[in-house]
Amino acid sequence: MNADSAVIVFDGVCALCSRWVRFLLRFDRAGRYRFAAMQGEHGRDLLALHGLDPDDPLSFLLVENGTAYTDTDAIVRVVSGLGGAWRLAGVARWLPRRLRDAAYRWLARNRYRWFGRHDSCFLPTPEQRGRFLE
């Protein structure tokens, strides 16, 4: 794994989450981010290690350089980390975290109802497979 890479734990059966991963695979040209589905061993272990319930994760997790980021702090960090114009996403940090995270948790609680879910986890292409931990 690249020393500068970071791991994103995502819900592999959530349609919105799978779209988020596809977005990152498309725009993360440097290959900075690696992915672990929360349904897999690596994803579950990372969630538990950072105090999140692997069976009820309403939080987005980014682990970067040994530090865990959750919710909107993680999302803003990931999008800003894409570089270029994406760094402008950092302005979201000006909004109070309590408000940002409340909106995120509302979306997380309703993600299956609004966006659907898949019967199985997102499957990467052979070219993308090296970016996934399982």
N, CA and C atoms as an extended XYZ file, in Angstrom:
402
Properties=species:S:1:pos:R:3:atomname:S:1:resname:S:1:resid:I:1 pbc="F F F"
N         0.854       -1.188        0.000 N   MET     1
C         0.000        0.000        0.000 CA  MET     1
C         0.885        1.231        0.000 C   MET     1
N         0.533        2.222       -0.775 N   ASN     2
C         1.218        3.495       -0.873 CA  ASN     2
C         1.267        4.162        0.499 C   ASN     2
N         2.431        4.702        0.867 N   ALA     3
C         2.582        5.331        2.189 CA  ALA     3
C         1.631        6.497        2.382 C   ALA     3
N         1.238        7.141        1.295 N   ASP     4
C         0.335        8.283        1.378 CA  ASP     4
C        -1.127        7.864        1.282 C   ASP     4
N        -1.387        6.564        1.159 N   SER     5
C        -2.776        6.138        0.977 CA  SER     5
C        -3.532        6.168        2.288 C   SER     5
N        -4.823        6.216        2.148 N   ALA     6
C        -5.733        6.235        3.282 CA  ALA     6
C        -6.806        5.199        2.998 C   ALA     6
N        -7.430        4.689        4.055 N   VAL     7
C        -8.456        3.655        3.893 CA  VAL     7
C        -9.823        4.242        4.224 C   VAL     7
N       -10.760        3.997        3.336 N   ILE     8
C       -12.144        4.415        3.508 CA  ILE     8
C       -12.973        3.159        3.738 C   ILE     8
N       -13.708        3.127        4.842 N   VAL     9
C       -14.612        2.013        5.119 CA  VAL     9
C       -15.995        2.450        4.650 C   VAL     9
N       -16.597        1.635        3.788 N   PHE    10
C       -17.884        1.987        3.205 CA  PHE    10
C       -18.857        0.826        3.324 C   PHE    10
N       -20.132        1.121        3.210 N   ASP    11
C       -21.194        0.113        3.244 CA  ASP    11
C       -21.318       -0.471        1.840 C   ASP    11
N       -20.837       -1.684        1.674 N   GLY    12
C       -20.772       -2.308        0.360 CA  GLY    12
C       -22.108       -2.654       -0.265 C   GLY    12
N       -23.187       -2.698        0.506 N   VAL    13
C       -24.496       -3.021       -0.068 CA  VAL    13
C       -25.357       -1.779       -0.278 C   VAL    13
N       -24.903       -0.642        0.184 N   CYS    14
C       -25.634        0.618        0.034 CA  CYS    14
C       -25.393        1.180       -1.369 C   CYS    14
N       -26.473        1.442       -2.094 N   ALA    15
C       -26.350        1.957       -3.462 CA  ALA    15
C       -25.658        3.323       -3.471 C   ALA    15
N       -26.001        4.204       -2.541 N   LEU    16
C       -25.356        5.521       -2.475 CA  LEU    16
C       -23.868        5.375       -2.172 C   LEU    16
N       -23.533        4.508       -1.244 N   CYS    17
C       -22.134        4.311       -0.856 CA  CYS    17
C       -21.321        3.740       -2.020 C   CYS    17
N       -21.915        2.835       -2.773 N   SER    18
C       -21.232        2.270       -3.932 CA  SER    18
C       -20.991        3.341       -4.992 C   SER    18
N       -21.946        4.242       -5.158 N   ARG    19
C       -21.752        5.366       -6.096 CA  ARG    19
C       -20.630        6.270       -5.619 C   ARG    19
N       -20.553        6.477       -4.310 N   TRP    20
C       -19.486        7.293       -3.714 CA  TRP    20
C       -18.123        6.668       -4.021 C   TRP    20
N       -18.001        5.358       -3.877 N   VAL    21
C       -16.738        4.675       -4.174 CA  VAL    21
C       -16.400        4.802       -5.654 C   VAL    21
N       -17.390        4.619       -6.518 N   ARG    22
C       -17.141        4.775       -7.963 CA  ARG    22
C       -16.668        6.197       -8.283 C   ARG    22
N       -17.273        7.190       -7.643 N   PHE    23
C       -16.853        8.584       -7.809 CA  PHE    23
C       -15.385        8.748       -7.426 C   PHE    23
N       -15.026        8.201       -6.277 N   LEU    24
C       -13.642        8.332       -5.819 CA  LEU    24
C       -12.676        7.585       -6.726 C   LEU    24
N       -13.055        6.420       -7.199 N   LEU    25
C       -12.188        5.689       -8.124 CA  LEU    25
C       -11.963        6.490       -9.405 C   LEU    25
N       -12.958        7.216       -9.821 N   ARG    26
C       -12.839        8.019      -11.045 CA  ARG    26
C       -11.962        9.251      -10.847 C   ARG    26
N       -12.128        9.948       -9.718 N   PHE    27
C       -11.449       11.221       -9.539 CA  PHE    27
C       -10.165       11.151       -8.711 C   PHE    27
N        -9.911       10.054       -8.054 N   ASP    28
C        -8.672        9.892       -7.279 CA  ASP    28
C        -7.591        9.345       -8.198 C   ASP    28
N        -7.103       10.196       -9.065 N   ARG    29
C        -6.134        9.772      -10.077 CA  ARG    29
C        -4.792        9.371       -9.475 C   ARG    29
N        -4.486        9.883       -8.298 N   ALA    30
C        -3.226        9.543       -7.631 CA  ALA    30
C        -3.312        8.190       -6.920 C   ALA    30
N        -4.499        7.621       -6.828 N   GLY    31
C        -4.663        6.337       -6.148 CA  GLY    31
C        -4.413        6.431       -4.655 C   GLY    31
N        -4.729        7.560       -4.086 N   ARG    32
C        -4.482        7.815       -2.670 CA  ARG    32
C        -5.365        6.980       -1.752 C   ARG    32
N        -6.602        6.733       -2.169 N   TYR    33
C        -7.563        6.066       -1.298 CA  TYR    33
C        -7.695        4.585       -1.620 C   TYR    33
N        -7.743        3.796       -0.538 N   ARG    34
C        -8.034        2.365       -0.613 CA  ARG    34
C        -9.388        2.175        0.057 C   ARG    34
N       -10.013        1.044       -0.190 N   PHE    35
C       -11.381        0.839        0.265 CA  PHE    35
C       -11.542       -0.499        0.974 C   PHE    35
N       -12.394       -0.496        2.004 N   ALA    36
C       -12.743       -1.721        2.721 CA  ALA    36
C       -14.238       -1.676        2.994 C   ALA    36
N       -14.950       -2.690        2.512 N   ALA    37
C       -16.387       -2.765        2.787 CA  ALA    37
C       -16.592       -3.121        4.253 C   ALA    37
N       -17.565       -2.492        4.872 N   MET    38
C       -17.827       -2.771        6.287 CA  MET    38
C       -18.312       -4.199        6.502 C   MET    38
N       -18.734       -4.862        5.433 N   GLN    39
C       -19.194       -6.237        5.545 CA  GLN    39
C       -18.019       -7.223        5.551 C   GLN    39
N       -16.829       -6.750        5.228 N   GLY    40
C       -15.652       -7.617        5.191 CA  GLY    40
C       -14.847       -7.547        6.481 C   GLY    40
N       -13.900       -8.433        6.606 N   GLU    41
C       -13.093       -8.523        7.823 CA  GLU    41
C       -12.304       -7.240        8.093 C   GLU    41
N       -11.633       -6.703        7.089 N   HIS    42
C       -10.846       -5.473        7.286 CA  HIS    42
C       -11.724       -4.297        7.696 C   HIS    42
N       -12.840       -4.150        7.011 N   GLY    43
C       -13.751       -3.048        7.324 CA  GLY    43
C       -14.304       -3.150        8.735 C   GLY    43
N       -14.752       -4.335        9.104 N   ARG    44
C       -15.291       -4.553       10.459 CA  ARG    44
C       -14.221       -4.274       11.511 C   ARG    44
N       -13.009       -4.767       11.268 N   ASP    45
C       -11.920       -4.563       12.224 CA  ASP    45
C       -11.600       -3.077       12.389 C   ASP    45
N       -11.561       -2.341       11.283 N   LEU    46
C       -11.274       -0.903       11.368 CA  LEU    46
C       -12.378       -0.149       12.111 C   LEU    46
N       -13.628       -0.497       11.825 N   LEU    47
C       -14.731        0.151       12.543 CA  LEU    47
C       -14.617       -0.099       14.042 C   LEU    47
N       -14.430       -1.349       14.425 N   ALA    48
C       -14.333       -1.697       15.850 CA  ALA    48
C       -13.123       -1.029       16.505 C   ALA    48
N       -12.001       -1.025       15.815 N   LEU    49
C       -10.776       -0.428       16.349 CA  LEU    49
C       -10.958        1.054       16.664 C   LEU    49
N       -11.811        1.706       15.906 N   HIS    50
C       -12.017        3.146       16.081 CA  HIS    50
C       -13.336        3.473       16.776 C   HIS    50
N       -13.872        2.495       17.514 N   GLY    51
C       -15.020        2.742       18.378 CA  GLY    51
C       -16.367        2.818       17.689 C   GLY    51
N       -16.463        2.297       16.466 N   LEU    52
C       -17.736        2.298       15.742 CA  LEU    52
C       -18.295        0.885       15.708 C   LEU    52
N       -19.593        0.763       15.835 N   ASP    53
C       -20.249       -0.533       15.839 CA  ASP    53
C       -20.283       -1.102       14.419 C   ASP    53
N       -19.568       -2.201       14.171 N   PRO    54
C       -19.557       -2.774       12.815 CA  PRO    54
C       -20.914       -3.275       12.350 C   PRO    54
N       -21.838       -3.527       13.292 N   ASP    55
C       -23.157       -4.012       12.914 CA  ASP    55
C       -24.175       -2.892       12.719 C   ASP    55
N       -23.837       -1.689       13.100 N   ASP    56
C       -24.745       -0.548       12.957 CA  ASP    56
C       -23.951        0.734       12.699 C   ASP    56
N       -23.179        0.754       11.632 N   PRO    57
C       -22.344        1.927       11.393 CA  PRO    57
C       -23.111        3.044       10.685 C   PRO    57
N       -23.465        4.044       11.431 N   LEU    58
C       -24.098        5.221       10.822 CA  LEU    58
C       -23.051        6.284       10.575 C   LEU    58
N       -21.800        5.881       10.597 N   SER    59
C       -20.726        6.837       10.432 CA  SER    59
C       -19.839        6.429        9.269 C   SER    59
N       -19.326        7.416        8.588 N   PHE    60
C       -18.355        7.231        7.523 CA  PHE    60
C       -16.985        7.232        8.184 C   PHE    60
N       -16.106        6.308        7.817 N   LEU    61
C       -14.788        6.221        8.444 CA  LEU    61
C       -13.688        6.352        7.413 C   LEU    61
N       -12.755        7.250        7.712 N   LEU    62
C       -11.520        7.413        6.960 CA  LEU    62
C       -10.382        7.215        7.947 C   LEU    62
N        -9.441        6.340        7.623 N   VAL    63
C        -8.246        6.160        8.442 CA  VAL    63
C        -7.066        6.600        7.596 C   VAL    63
N        -6.397        7.642        8.071 N   GLU    64
C        -5.301        8.240        7.318 CA  GLU    64
C        -4.128        8.483        8.262 C   GLU    64
N        -2.990        7.911        7.928 N   ASN    65
C        -1.789        8.054        8.761 CA  ASN    65
C        -2.065        7.690       10.214 C   ASN    65
N        -2.850        6.649       10.428 N   GLY    66
C        -3.139        6.178       11.776 CA  GLY    66
C        -4.195        6.964       12.527 C   GLY    66
N        -4.734        8.003       11.922 N   THR    67
C        -5.766        8.825       12.557 CA  THR    67
C        -7.112        8.534       11.908 C   THR    67
N        -8.134        8.395       12.748 N   ALA    68
C        -9.481        8.126       12.251 CA  ALA    68
C       -10.275        9.423       12.167 C   ALA    68
N       -11.004        9.581       11.081 N   TYR    69
C       -11.907       10.708       10.869 CA  TYR    69
C       -13.275       10.119       10.563 C   TYR    69
N       -14.312       10.735       11.093 N   THR    70
C       -15.658       10.228       10.866 CA  THR    70
C       -16.578       11.329       10.353 C   THR    70
N       -17.720       10.882        9.851 N   ASP    71
C       -18.800       11.763        9.429 CA  ASP    71
C       -18.317       12.827        8.448 C   ASP    71
N       -18.746       14.057        8.635 N   THR    72
C       -18.435       15.092        7.644 CA  THR    72
C       -16.976       15.503        7.668 C   THR    72
N       -16.301       15.363        8.803 N   ASP    73
C       -14.856       15.644        8.798 CA  ASP    73
C       -14.151       14.701        7.833 C   ASP    73
N       -14.553       13.437        7.825 N   ALA    74
C       -13.965       12.459        6.917 CA  ALA    74
C       -14.318       12.780        5.463 C   ALA    74
N       -15.566       13.095        5.214 N   ILE    75
C       -15.999       13.373        3.839 CA  ILE    75
C       -15.275       14.592        3.271 C   ILE    75
N       -15.223       15.661        4.038 N   VAL    76
C       -14.543       16.879        3.574 CA  VAL    76
C       -13.063       16.594        3.344 C   VAL    76
N       -12.452       15.830        4.234 N   ARG    77
C       -11.034       15.487        4.095 CA  ARG    77
C       -10.786       14.665        2.825 C   ARG    77
N       -11.662       13.700        2.560 N   VAL    78
C       -11.518       12.868        1.368 CA  VAL    78
C       -11.663       13.703        0.102 C   VAL    78
N       -12.732       14.479        0.005 N   VAL    79
C       -12.960       15.268       -1.220 CA  VAL    79
C       -11.841       16.297       -1.408 C   VAL    79
N       -11.456       16.978       -0.352 N   SER    80
C       -10.354       17.942       -0.448 CA  SER    80
C        -9.062       17.255       -0.867 C   SER    80
N        -8.885       16.004       -0.420 N   GLY    81
C        -7.680       15.252       -0.737 CA  GLY    81
C        -7.559       14.851       -2.191 C   GLY    81
N        -8.631       15.023       -2.959 N   LEU    82
C        -8.558       14.730       -4.392 CA  LEU    82
C        -7.705       15.764       -5.124 C   LEU    82
N        -7.473       16.902       -4.482 N   GLY    83
C        -6.635       17.940       -5.076 CA  GLY    83
C        -7.386       18.793       -6.079 C   GLY    83
N        -6.662       19.704       -6.684 N   GLY    84
C        -7.245       20.598       -7.672 CA  GLY    84
C        -8.424       21.370       -7.108 C   GLY    84
N        -9.436       21.568       -7.944 N   ALA    85
C       -10.628       22.314       -7.536 CA  ALA    85
C       -11.377       21.631       -6.393 C   ALA    85
N       -11.176       20.336       -6.218 N   TRP    86
C       -11.851       19.604       -5.140 CA  TRP    86
C       -11.451       20.133       -3.760 C   TRP    86
N       -10.296       20.784       -3.675 N   ARG    87
C        -9.864       21.342       -2.382 CA  ARG    87
C       -10.847       22.379       -1.859 C   ARG    87
N       -11.646       22.949       -2.738 N   LEU    88
C       -12.641       23.941       -2.316 CA  LEU    88
C       -13.680       23.343       -1.357 C   LEU    88
N       -13.801       22.035       -1.348 N   ALA    89
C       -14.730       21.385       -0.416 CA  ALA    89
C       -14.369       21.706        1.026 C   ALA    89
N       -13.140       22.105        1.259 N   GLY    90
C       -12.693       22.450        2.604 CA  GLY    90
C       -13.467       23.600        3.226 C   GLY    90
N       -14.129       24.409        2.421 N   VAL    91
C       -14.914       25.519        2.980 CA  VAL    91
C       -16.076       24.993        3.827 C   VAL    91
N       -16.459       23.740        3.612 N   ALA    92
C       -17.537       23.148        4.420 CA  ALA    92
C       -17.157       23.101        5.900 C   ALA    92
N       -15.856       23.142        6.182 N   ARG    93
C       -15.415       23.137        7.584 CA  ARG    93
C       -15.842       24.412        8.315 C   ARG    93
N       -16.206       25.433        7.582 N   TRP    94
C       -16.653       26.687        8.205 CA  TRP    94
C       -18.024       26.531        8.849 C   TRP    94
N       -18.798       25.550        8.379 N   LEU    95
C       -20.096       25.284        8.993 CA  LEU    95
C       -19.866       24.544       10.311 C   LEU    95
N       -20.677       24.802       11.303 N   PRO    96
C       -20.500       24.100       12.580 CA  PRO    96
C       -20.602       22.585       12.388 C   PRO    96
N       -19.644       21.874       12.960 N   ARG    97
C       -19.603       20.416       12.806 CA  ARG    97
C       -20.901       19.772       13.282 C   ARG    97
N       -21.457       20.281       14.357 N   ARG    98
C       -22.691       19.703       14.893 CA  ARG    98
C       -23.802       19.717       13.841 C   ARG    98
N       -23.916       20.799       13.085 N   LEU    99
C       -24.935       20.884       12.035 CA  LEU    99
C       -24.600       19.968       10.863 C   LEU    99
N       -23.327       19.983       10.439 N   ARG   100
C       -22.904       19.122        9.324 CA  ARG   100
C       -23.167       17.661        9.644 C   ARG   100
N       -22.751       17.247       10.850 N   ASP   101
C       -22.890       15.840       11.224 CA  ASP   101
C       -24.345       15.436       11.421 C   ASP   101
N       -25.171       16.338       11.906 N   ALA   102
C       -26.600       16.036       12.051 CA  ALA   102
C       -27.218       15.761       10.669 C   ALA   102
N       -26.876       16.583        9.686 N   ALA   103
C       -27.378       16.380        8.329 CA  ALA   103
C       -26.852       15.065        7.755 C   ALA   103
N       -25.584       14.772        8.009 N   TYR   104
C       -25.005       13.521        7.521 CA  TYR   104
C       -25.716       12.309        8.139 C   TYR   104
N       -25.938       12.328        9.432 N   ARG   105
C       -26.577       11.190       10.111 CA  ARG   105
C       -28.016       10.992        9.636 C   ARG   105
N       -28.708       12.080        9.334 N   TRP   106
C       -30.065       11.990        8.776 CA  TRP   106
C       -30.007       11.257        7.437 C   TRP   106
N       -29.046       11.631        6.594 N   LEU   107
C       -28.864       10.957        5.312 CA  LEU   107
C       -28.491        9.490        5.530 C   LEU   107
N       -27.572        9.224        6.448 N   ALA   108
C       -27.122        7.850        6.708 CA  ALA   108
C       -28.270        6.959        7.181 C   ALA   108
N       -29.125        7.492        8.037 N   ARG   109
C       -30.253        6.701        8.546 CA  ARG   109
C       -31.261        6.358        7.445 C   ARG   109
N       -31.332        7.181        6.418 N   ASN   110
C       -32.325        7.004        5.361 CA  ASN   110
C       -31.746        6.513        4.035 C   ASN   110
N       -30.464        6.182        4.010 N   ARG   111
C       -29.795        5.870        2.739 CA  ARG   111
C       -30.401        4.677        2.010 C   ARG   111
N       -30.793        3.641        2.715 N   TYR   112
C       -31.375        2.480        2.033 CA  TYR   112
C       -32.743        2.815        1.460 C   TYR   112
N       -33.535        3.545        2.210 N   ARG   113
C       -34.889        3.882        1.756 CA  ARG   113
C       -34.840        4.793        0.530 C   ARG   113
N       -33.939        5.774        0.538 N   TRP   114
C       -33.892        6.748       -0.551 CA  TRP   114
C       -33.108        6.274       -1.771 C   TRP   114
N       -32.029        5.520       -1.542 N   PHE   115
C       -31.140        5.165       -2.649 CA  PHE   115
C       -31.111        3.674       -2.952 C   PHE   115
N       -31.648        2.858       -2.046 N   GLY   116
C       -31.687        1.419       -2.260 CA  GLY   116
C       -30.457        0.712       -1.725 C   GLY   116
N       -30.521       -0.603       -1.851 N   ARG   117
C       -29.390       -1.431       -1.428 CA  ARG   117
C       -29.240       -2.569       -2.407 C   ARG   117
N       -28.038       -3.105       -2.462 N   HIS   118
C       -27.725       -4.219       -3.351 CA  HIS   118
C       -27.740       -5.521       -2.556 C   HIS   118
N       -27.898       -6.617       -3.257 N   ASP   119
C       -27.883       -7.924       -2.599 CA  ASP   119
C       -26.476       -8.356       -2.206 C   ASP   119
N       -25.477       -7.785       -2.879 N   SER   120
C       -24.090       -8.123       -2.569 CA  SER   120
C       -23.250       -6.856       -2.604 C   SER   120
N       -22.032       -6.962       -2.100 N   CYS   121
C       -21.135       -5.804       -2.040 CA  CYS   121
C       -20.697       -5.371       -3.434 C   CYS   121
N       -20.304       -4.120       -3.536 N   PHE   122
C       -19.751       -3.544       -4.755 CA  PHE   122
C       -18.560       -4.380       -5.208 C   PHE   122
N       -18.528       -4.745       -6.485 N   LEU   123
C       -17.421       -5.525       -7.024 CA  LEU   123
C       -16.575       -4.653       -7.942 C   LEU   123
N       -15.308       -4.465       -7.587 N   PRO   124
C       -14.436       -3.644       -8.430 CA  PRO   124
C       -14.050       -4.383       -9.713 C   PRO   124
N       -13.638       -3.616      -10.701 N   THR   125
C       -13.112       -4.211      -11.933 CA  THR   125
C       -11.734       -4.792      -11.618 C   THR   125
N       -11.216       -5.634      -12.497 N   PRO   126
C        -9.870       -6.172      -12.251 CA  PRO   126
C        -8.818       -5.066      -12.076 C   PRO   126
N        -8.955       -3.962      -12.804 N   GLU   127
C        -8.008       -2.845      -12.688 CA  GLU   127
C        -8.124       -2.155      -11.329 C   GLU   127
N        -9.304       -2.158      -10.756 N   GLN   128
C        -9.552       -1.478       -9.474 CA  GLN   128
C        -9.281       -2.374       -8.268 C   GLN   128
N        -9.204       -3.655       -8.477 N   ARG   129
C        -9.132       -4.627       -7.382 CA  ARG   129
C        -8.005       -4.337       -6.391 C   ARG   129
N        -6.878       -3.835       -6.839 N   GLY   130
C        -5.749       -3.530       -5.963 CA  GLY   130
C        -6.036       -2.408       -4.979 C   GLY   130
N        -7.080       -1.653       -5.203 N   ARG   131
C        -7.443       -0.541       -4.312 CA  ARG   131
C        -8.339       -0.992       -3.162 C   ARG   131
N        -8.733       -2.274       -3.152 N   PHE   132
C        -9.642       -2.799       -2.132 CA  PHE   132
C        -8.885       -3.758       -1.220 C   PHE   132
N        -9.194       -3.679        0.069 N   LEU   133
C        -8.491       -4.498        1.048 CA  LEU   133
C        -8.995       -5.929        1.098 C   LEU   133
N       -10.158       -6.217        0.553 N   GLU   134
C       -10.615       -7.606        0.497 CA  GLU   134
C       -11.344       -7.868       -0.784 C   GLU   134
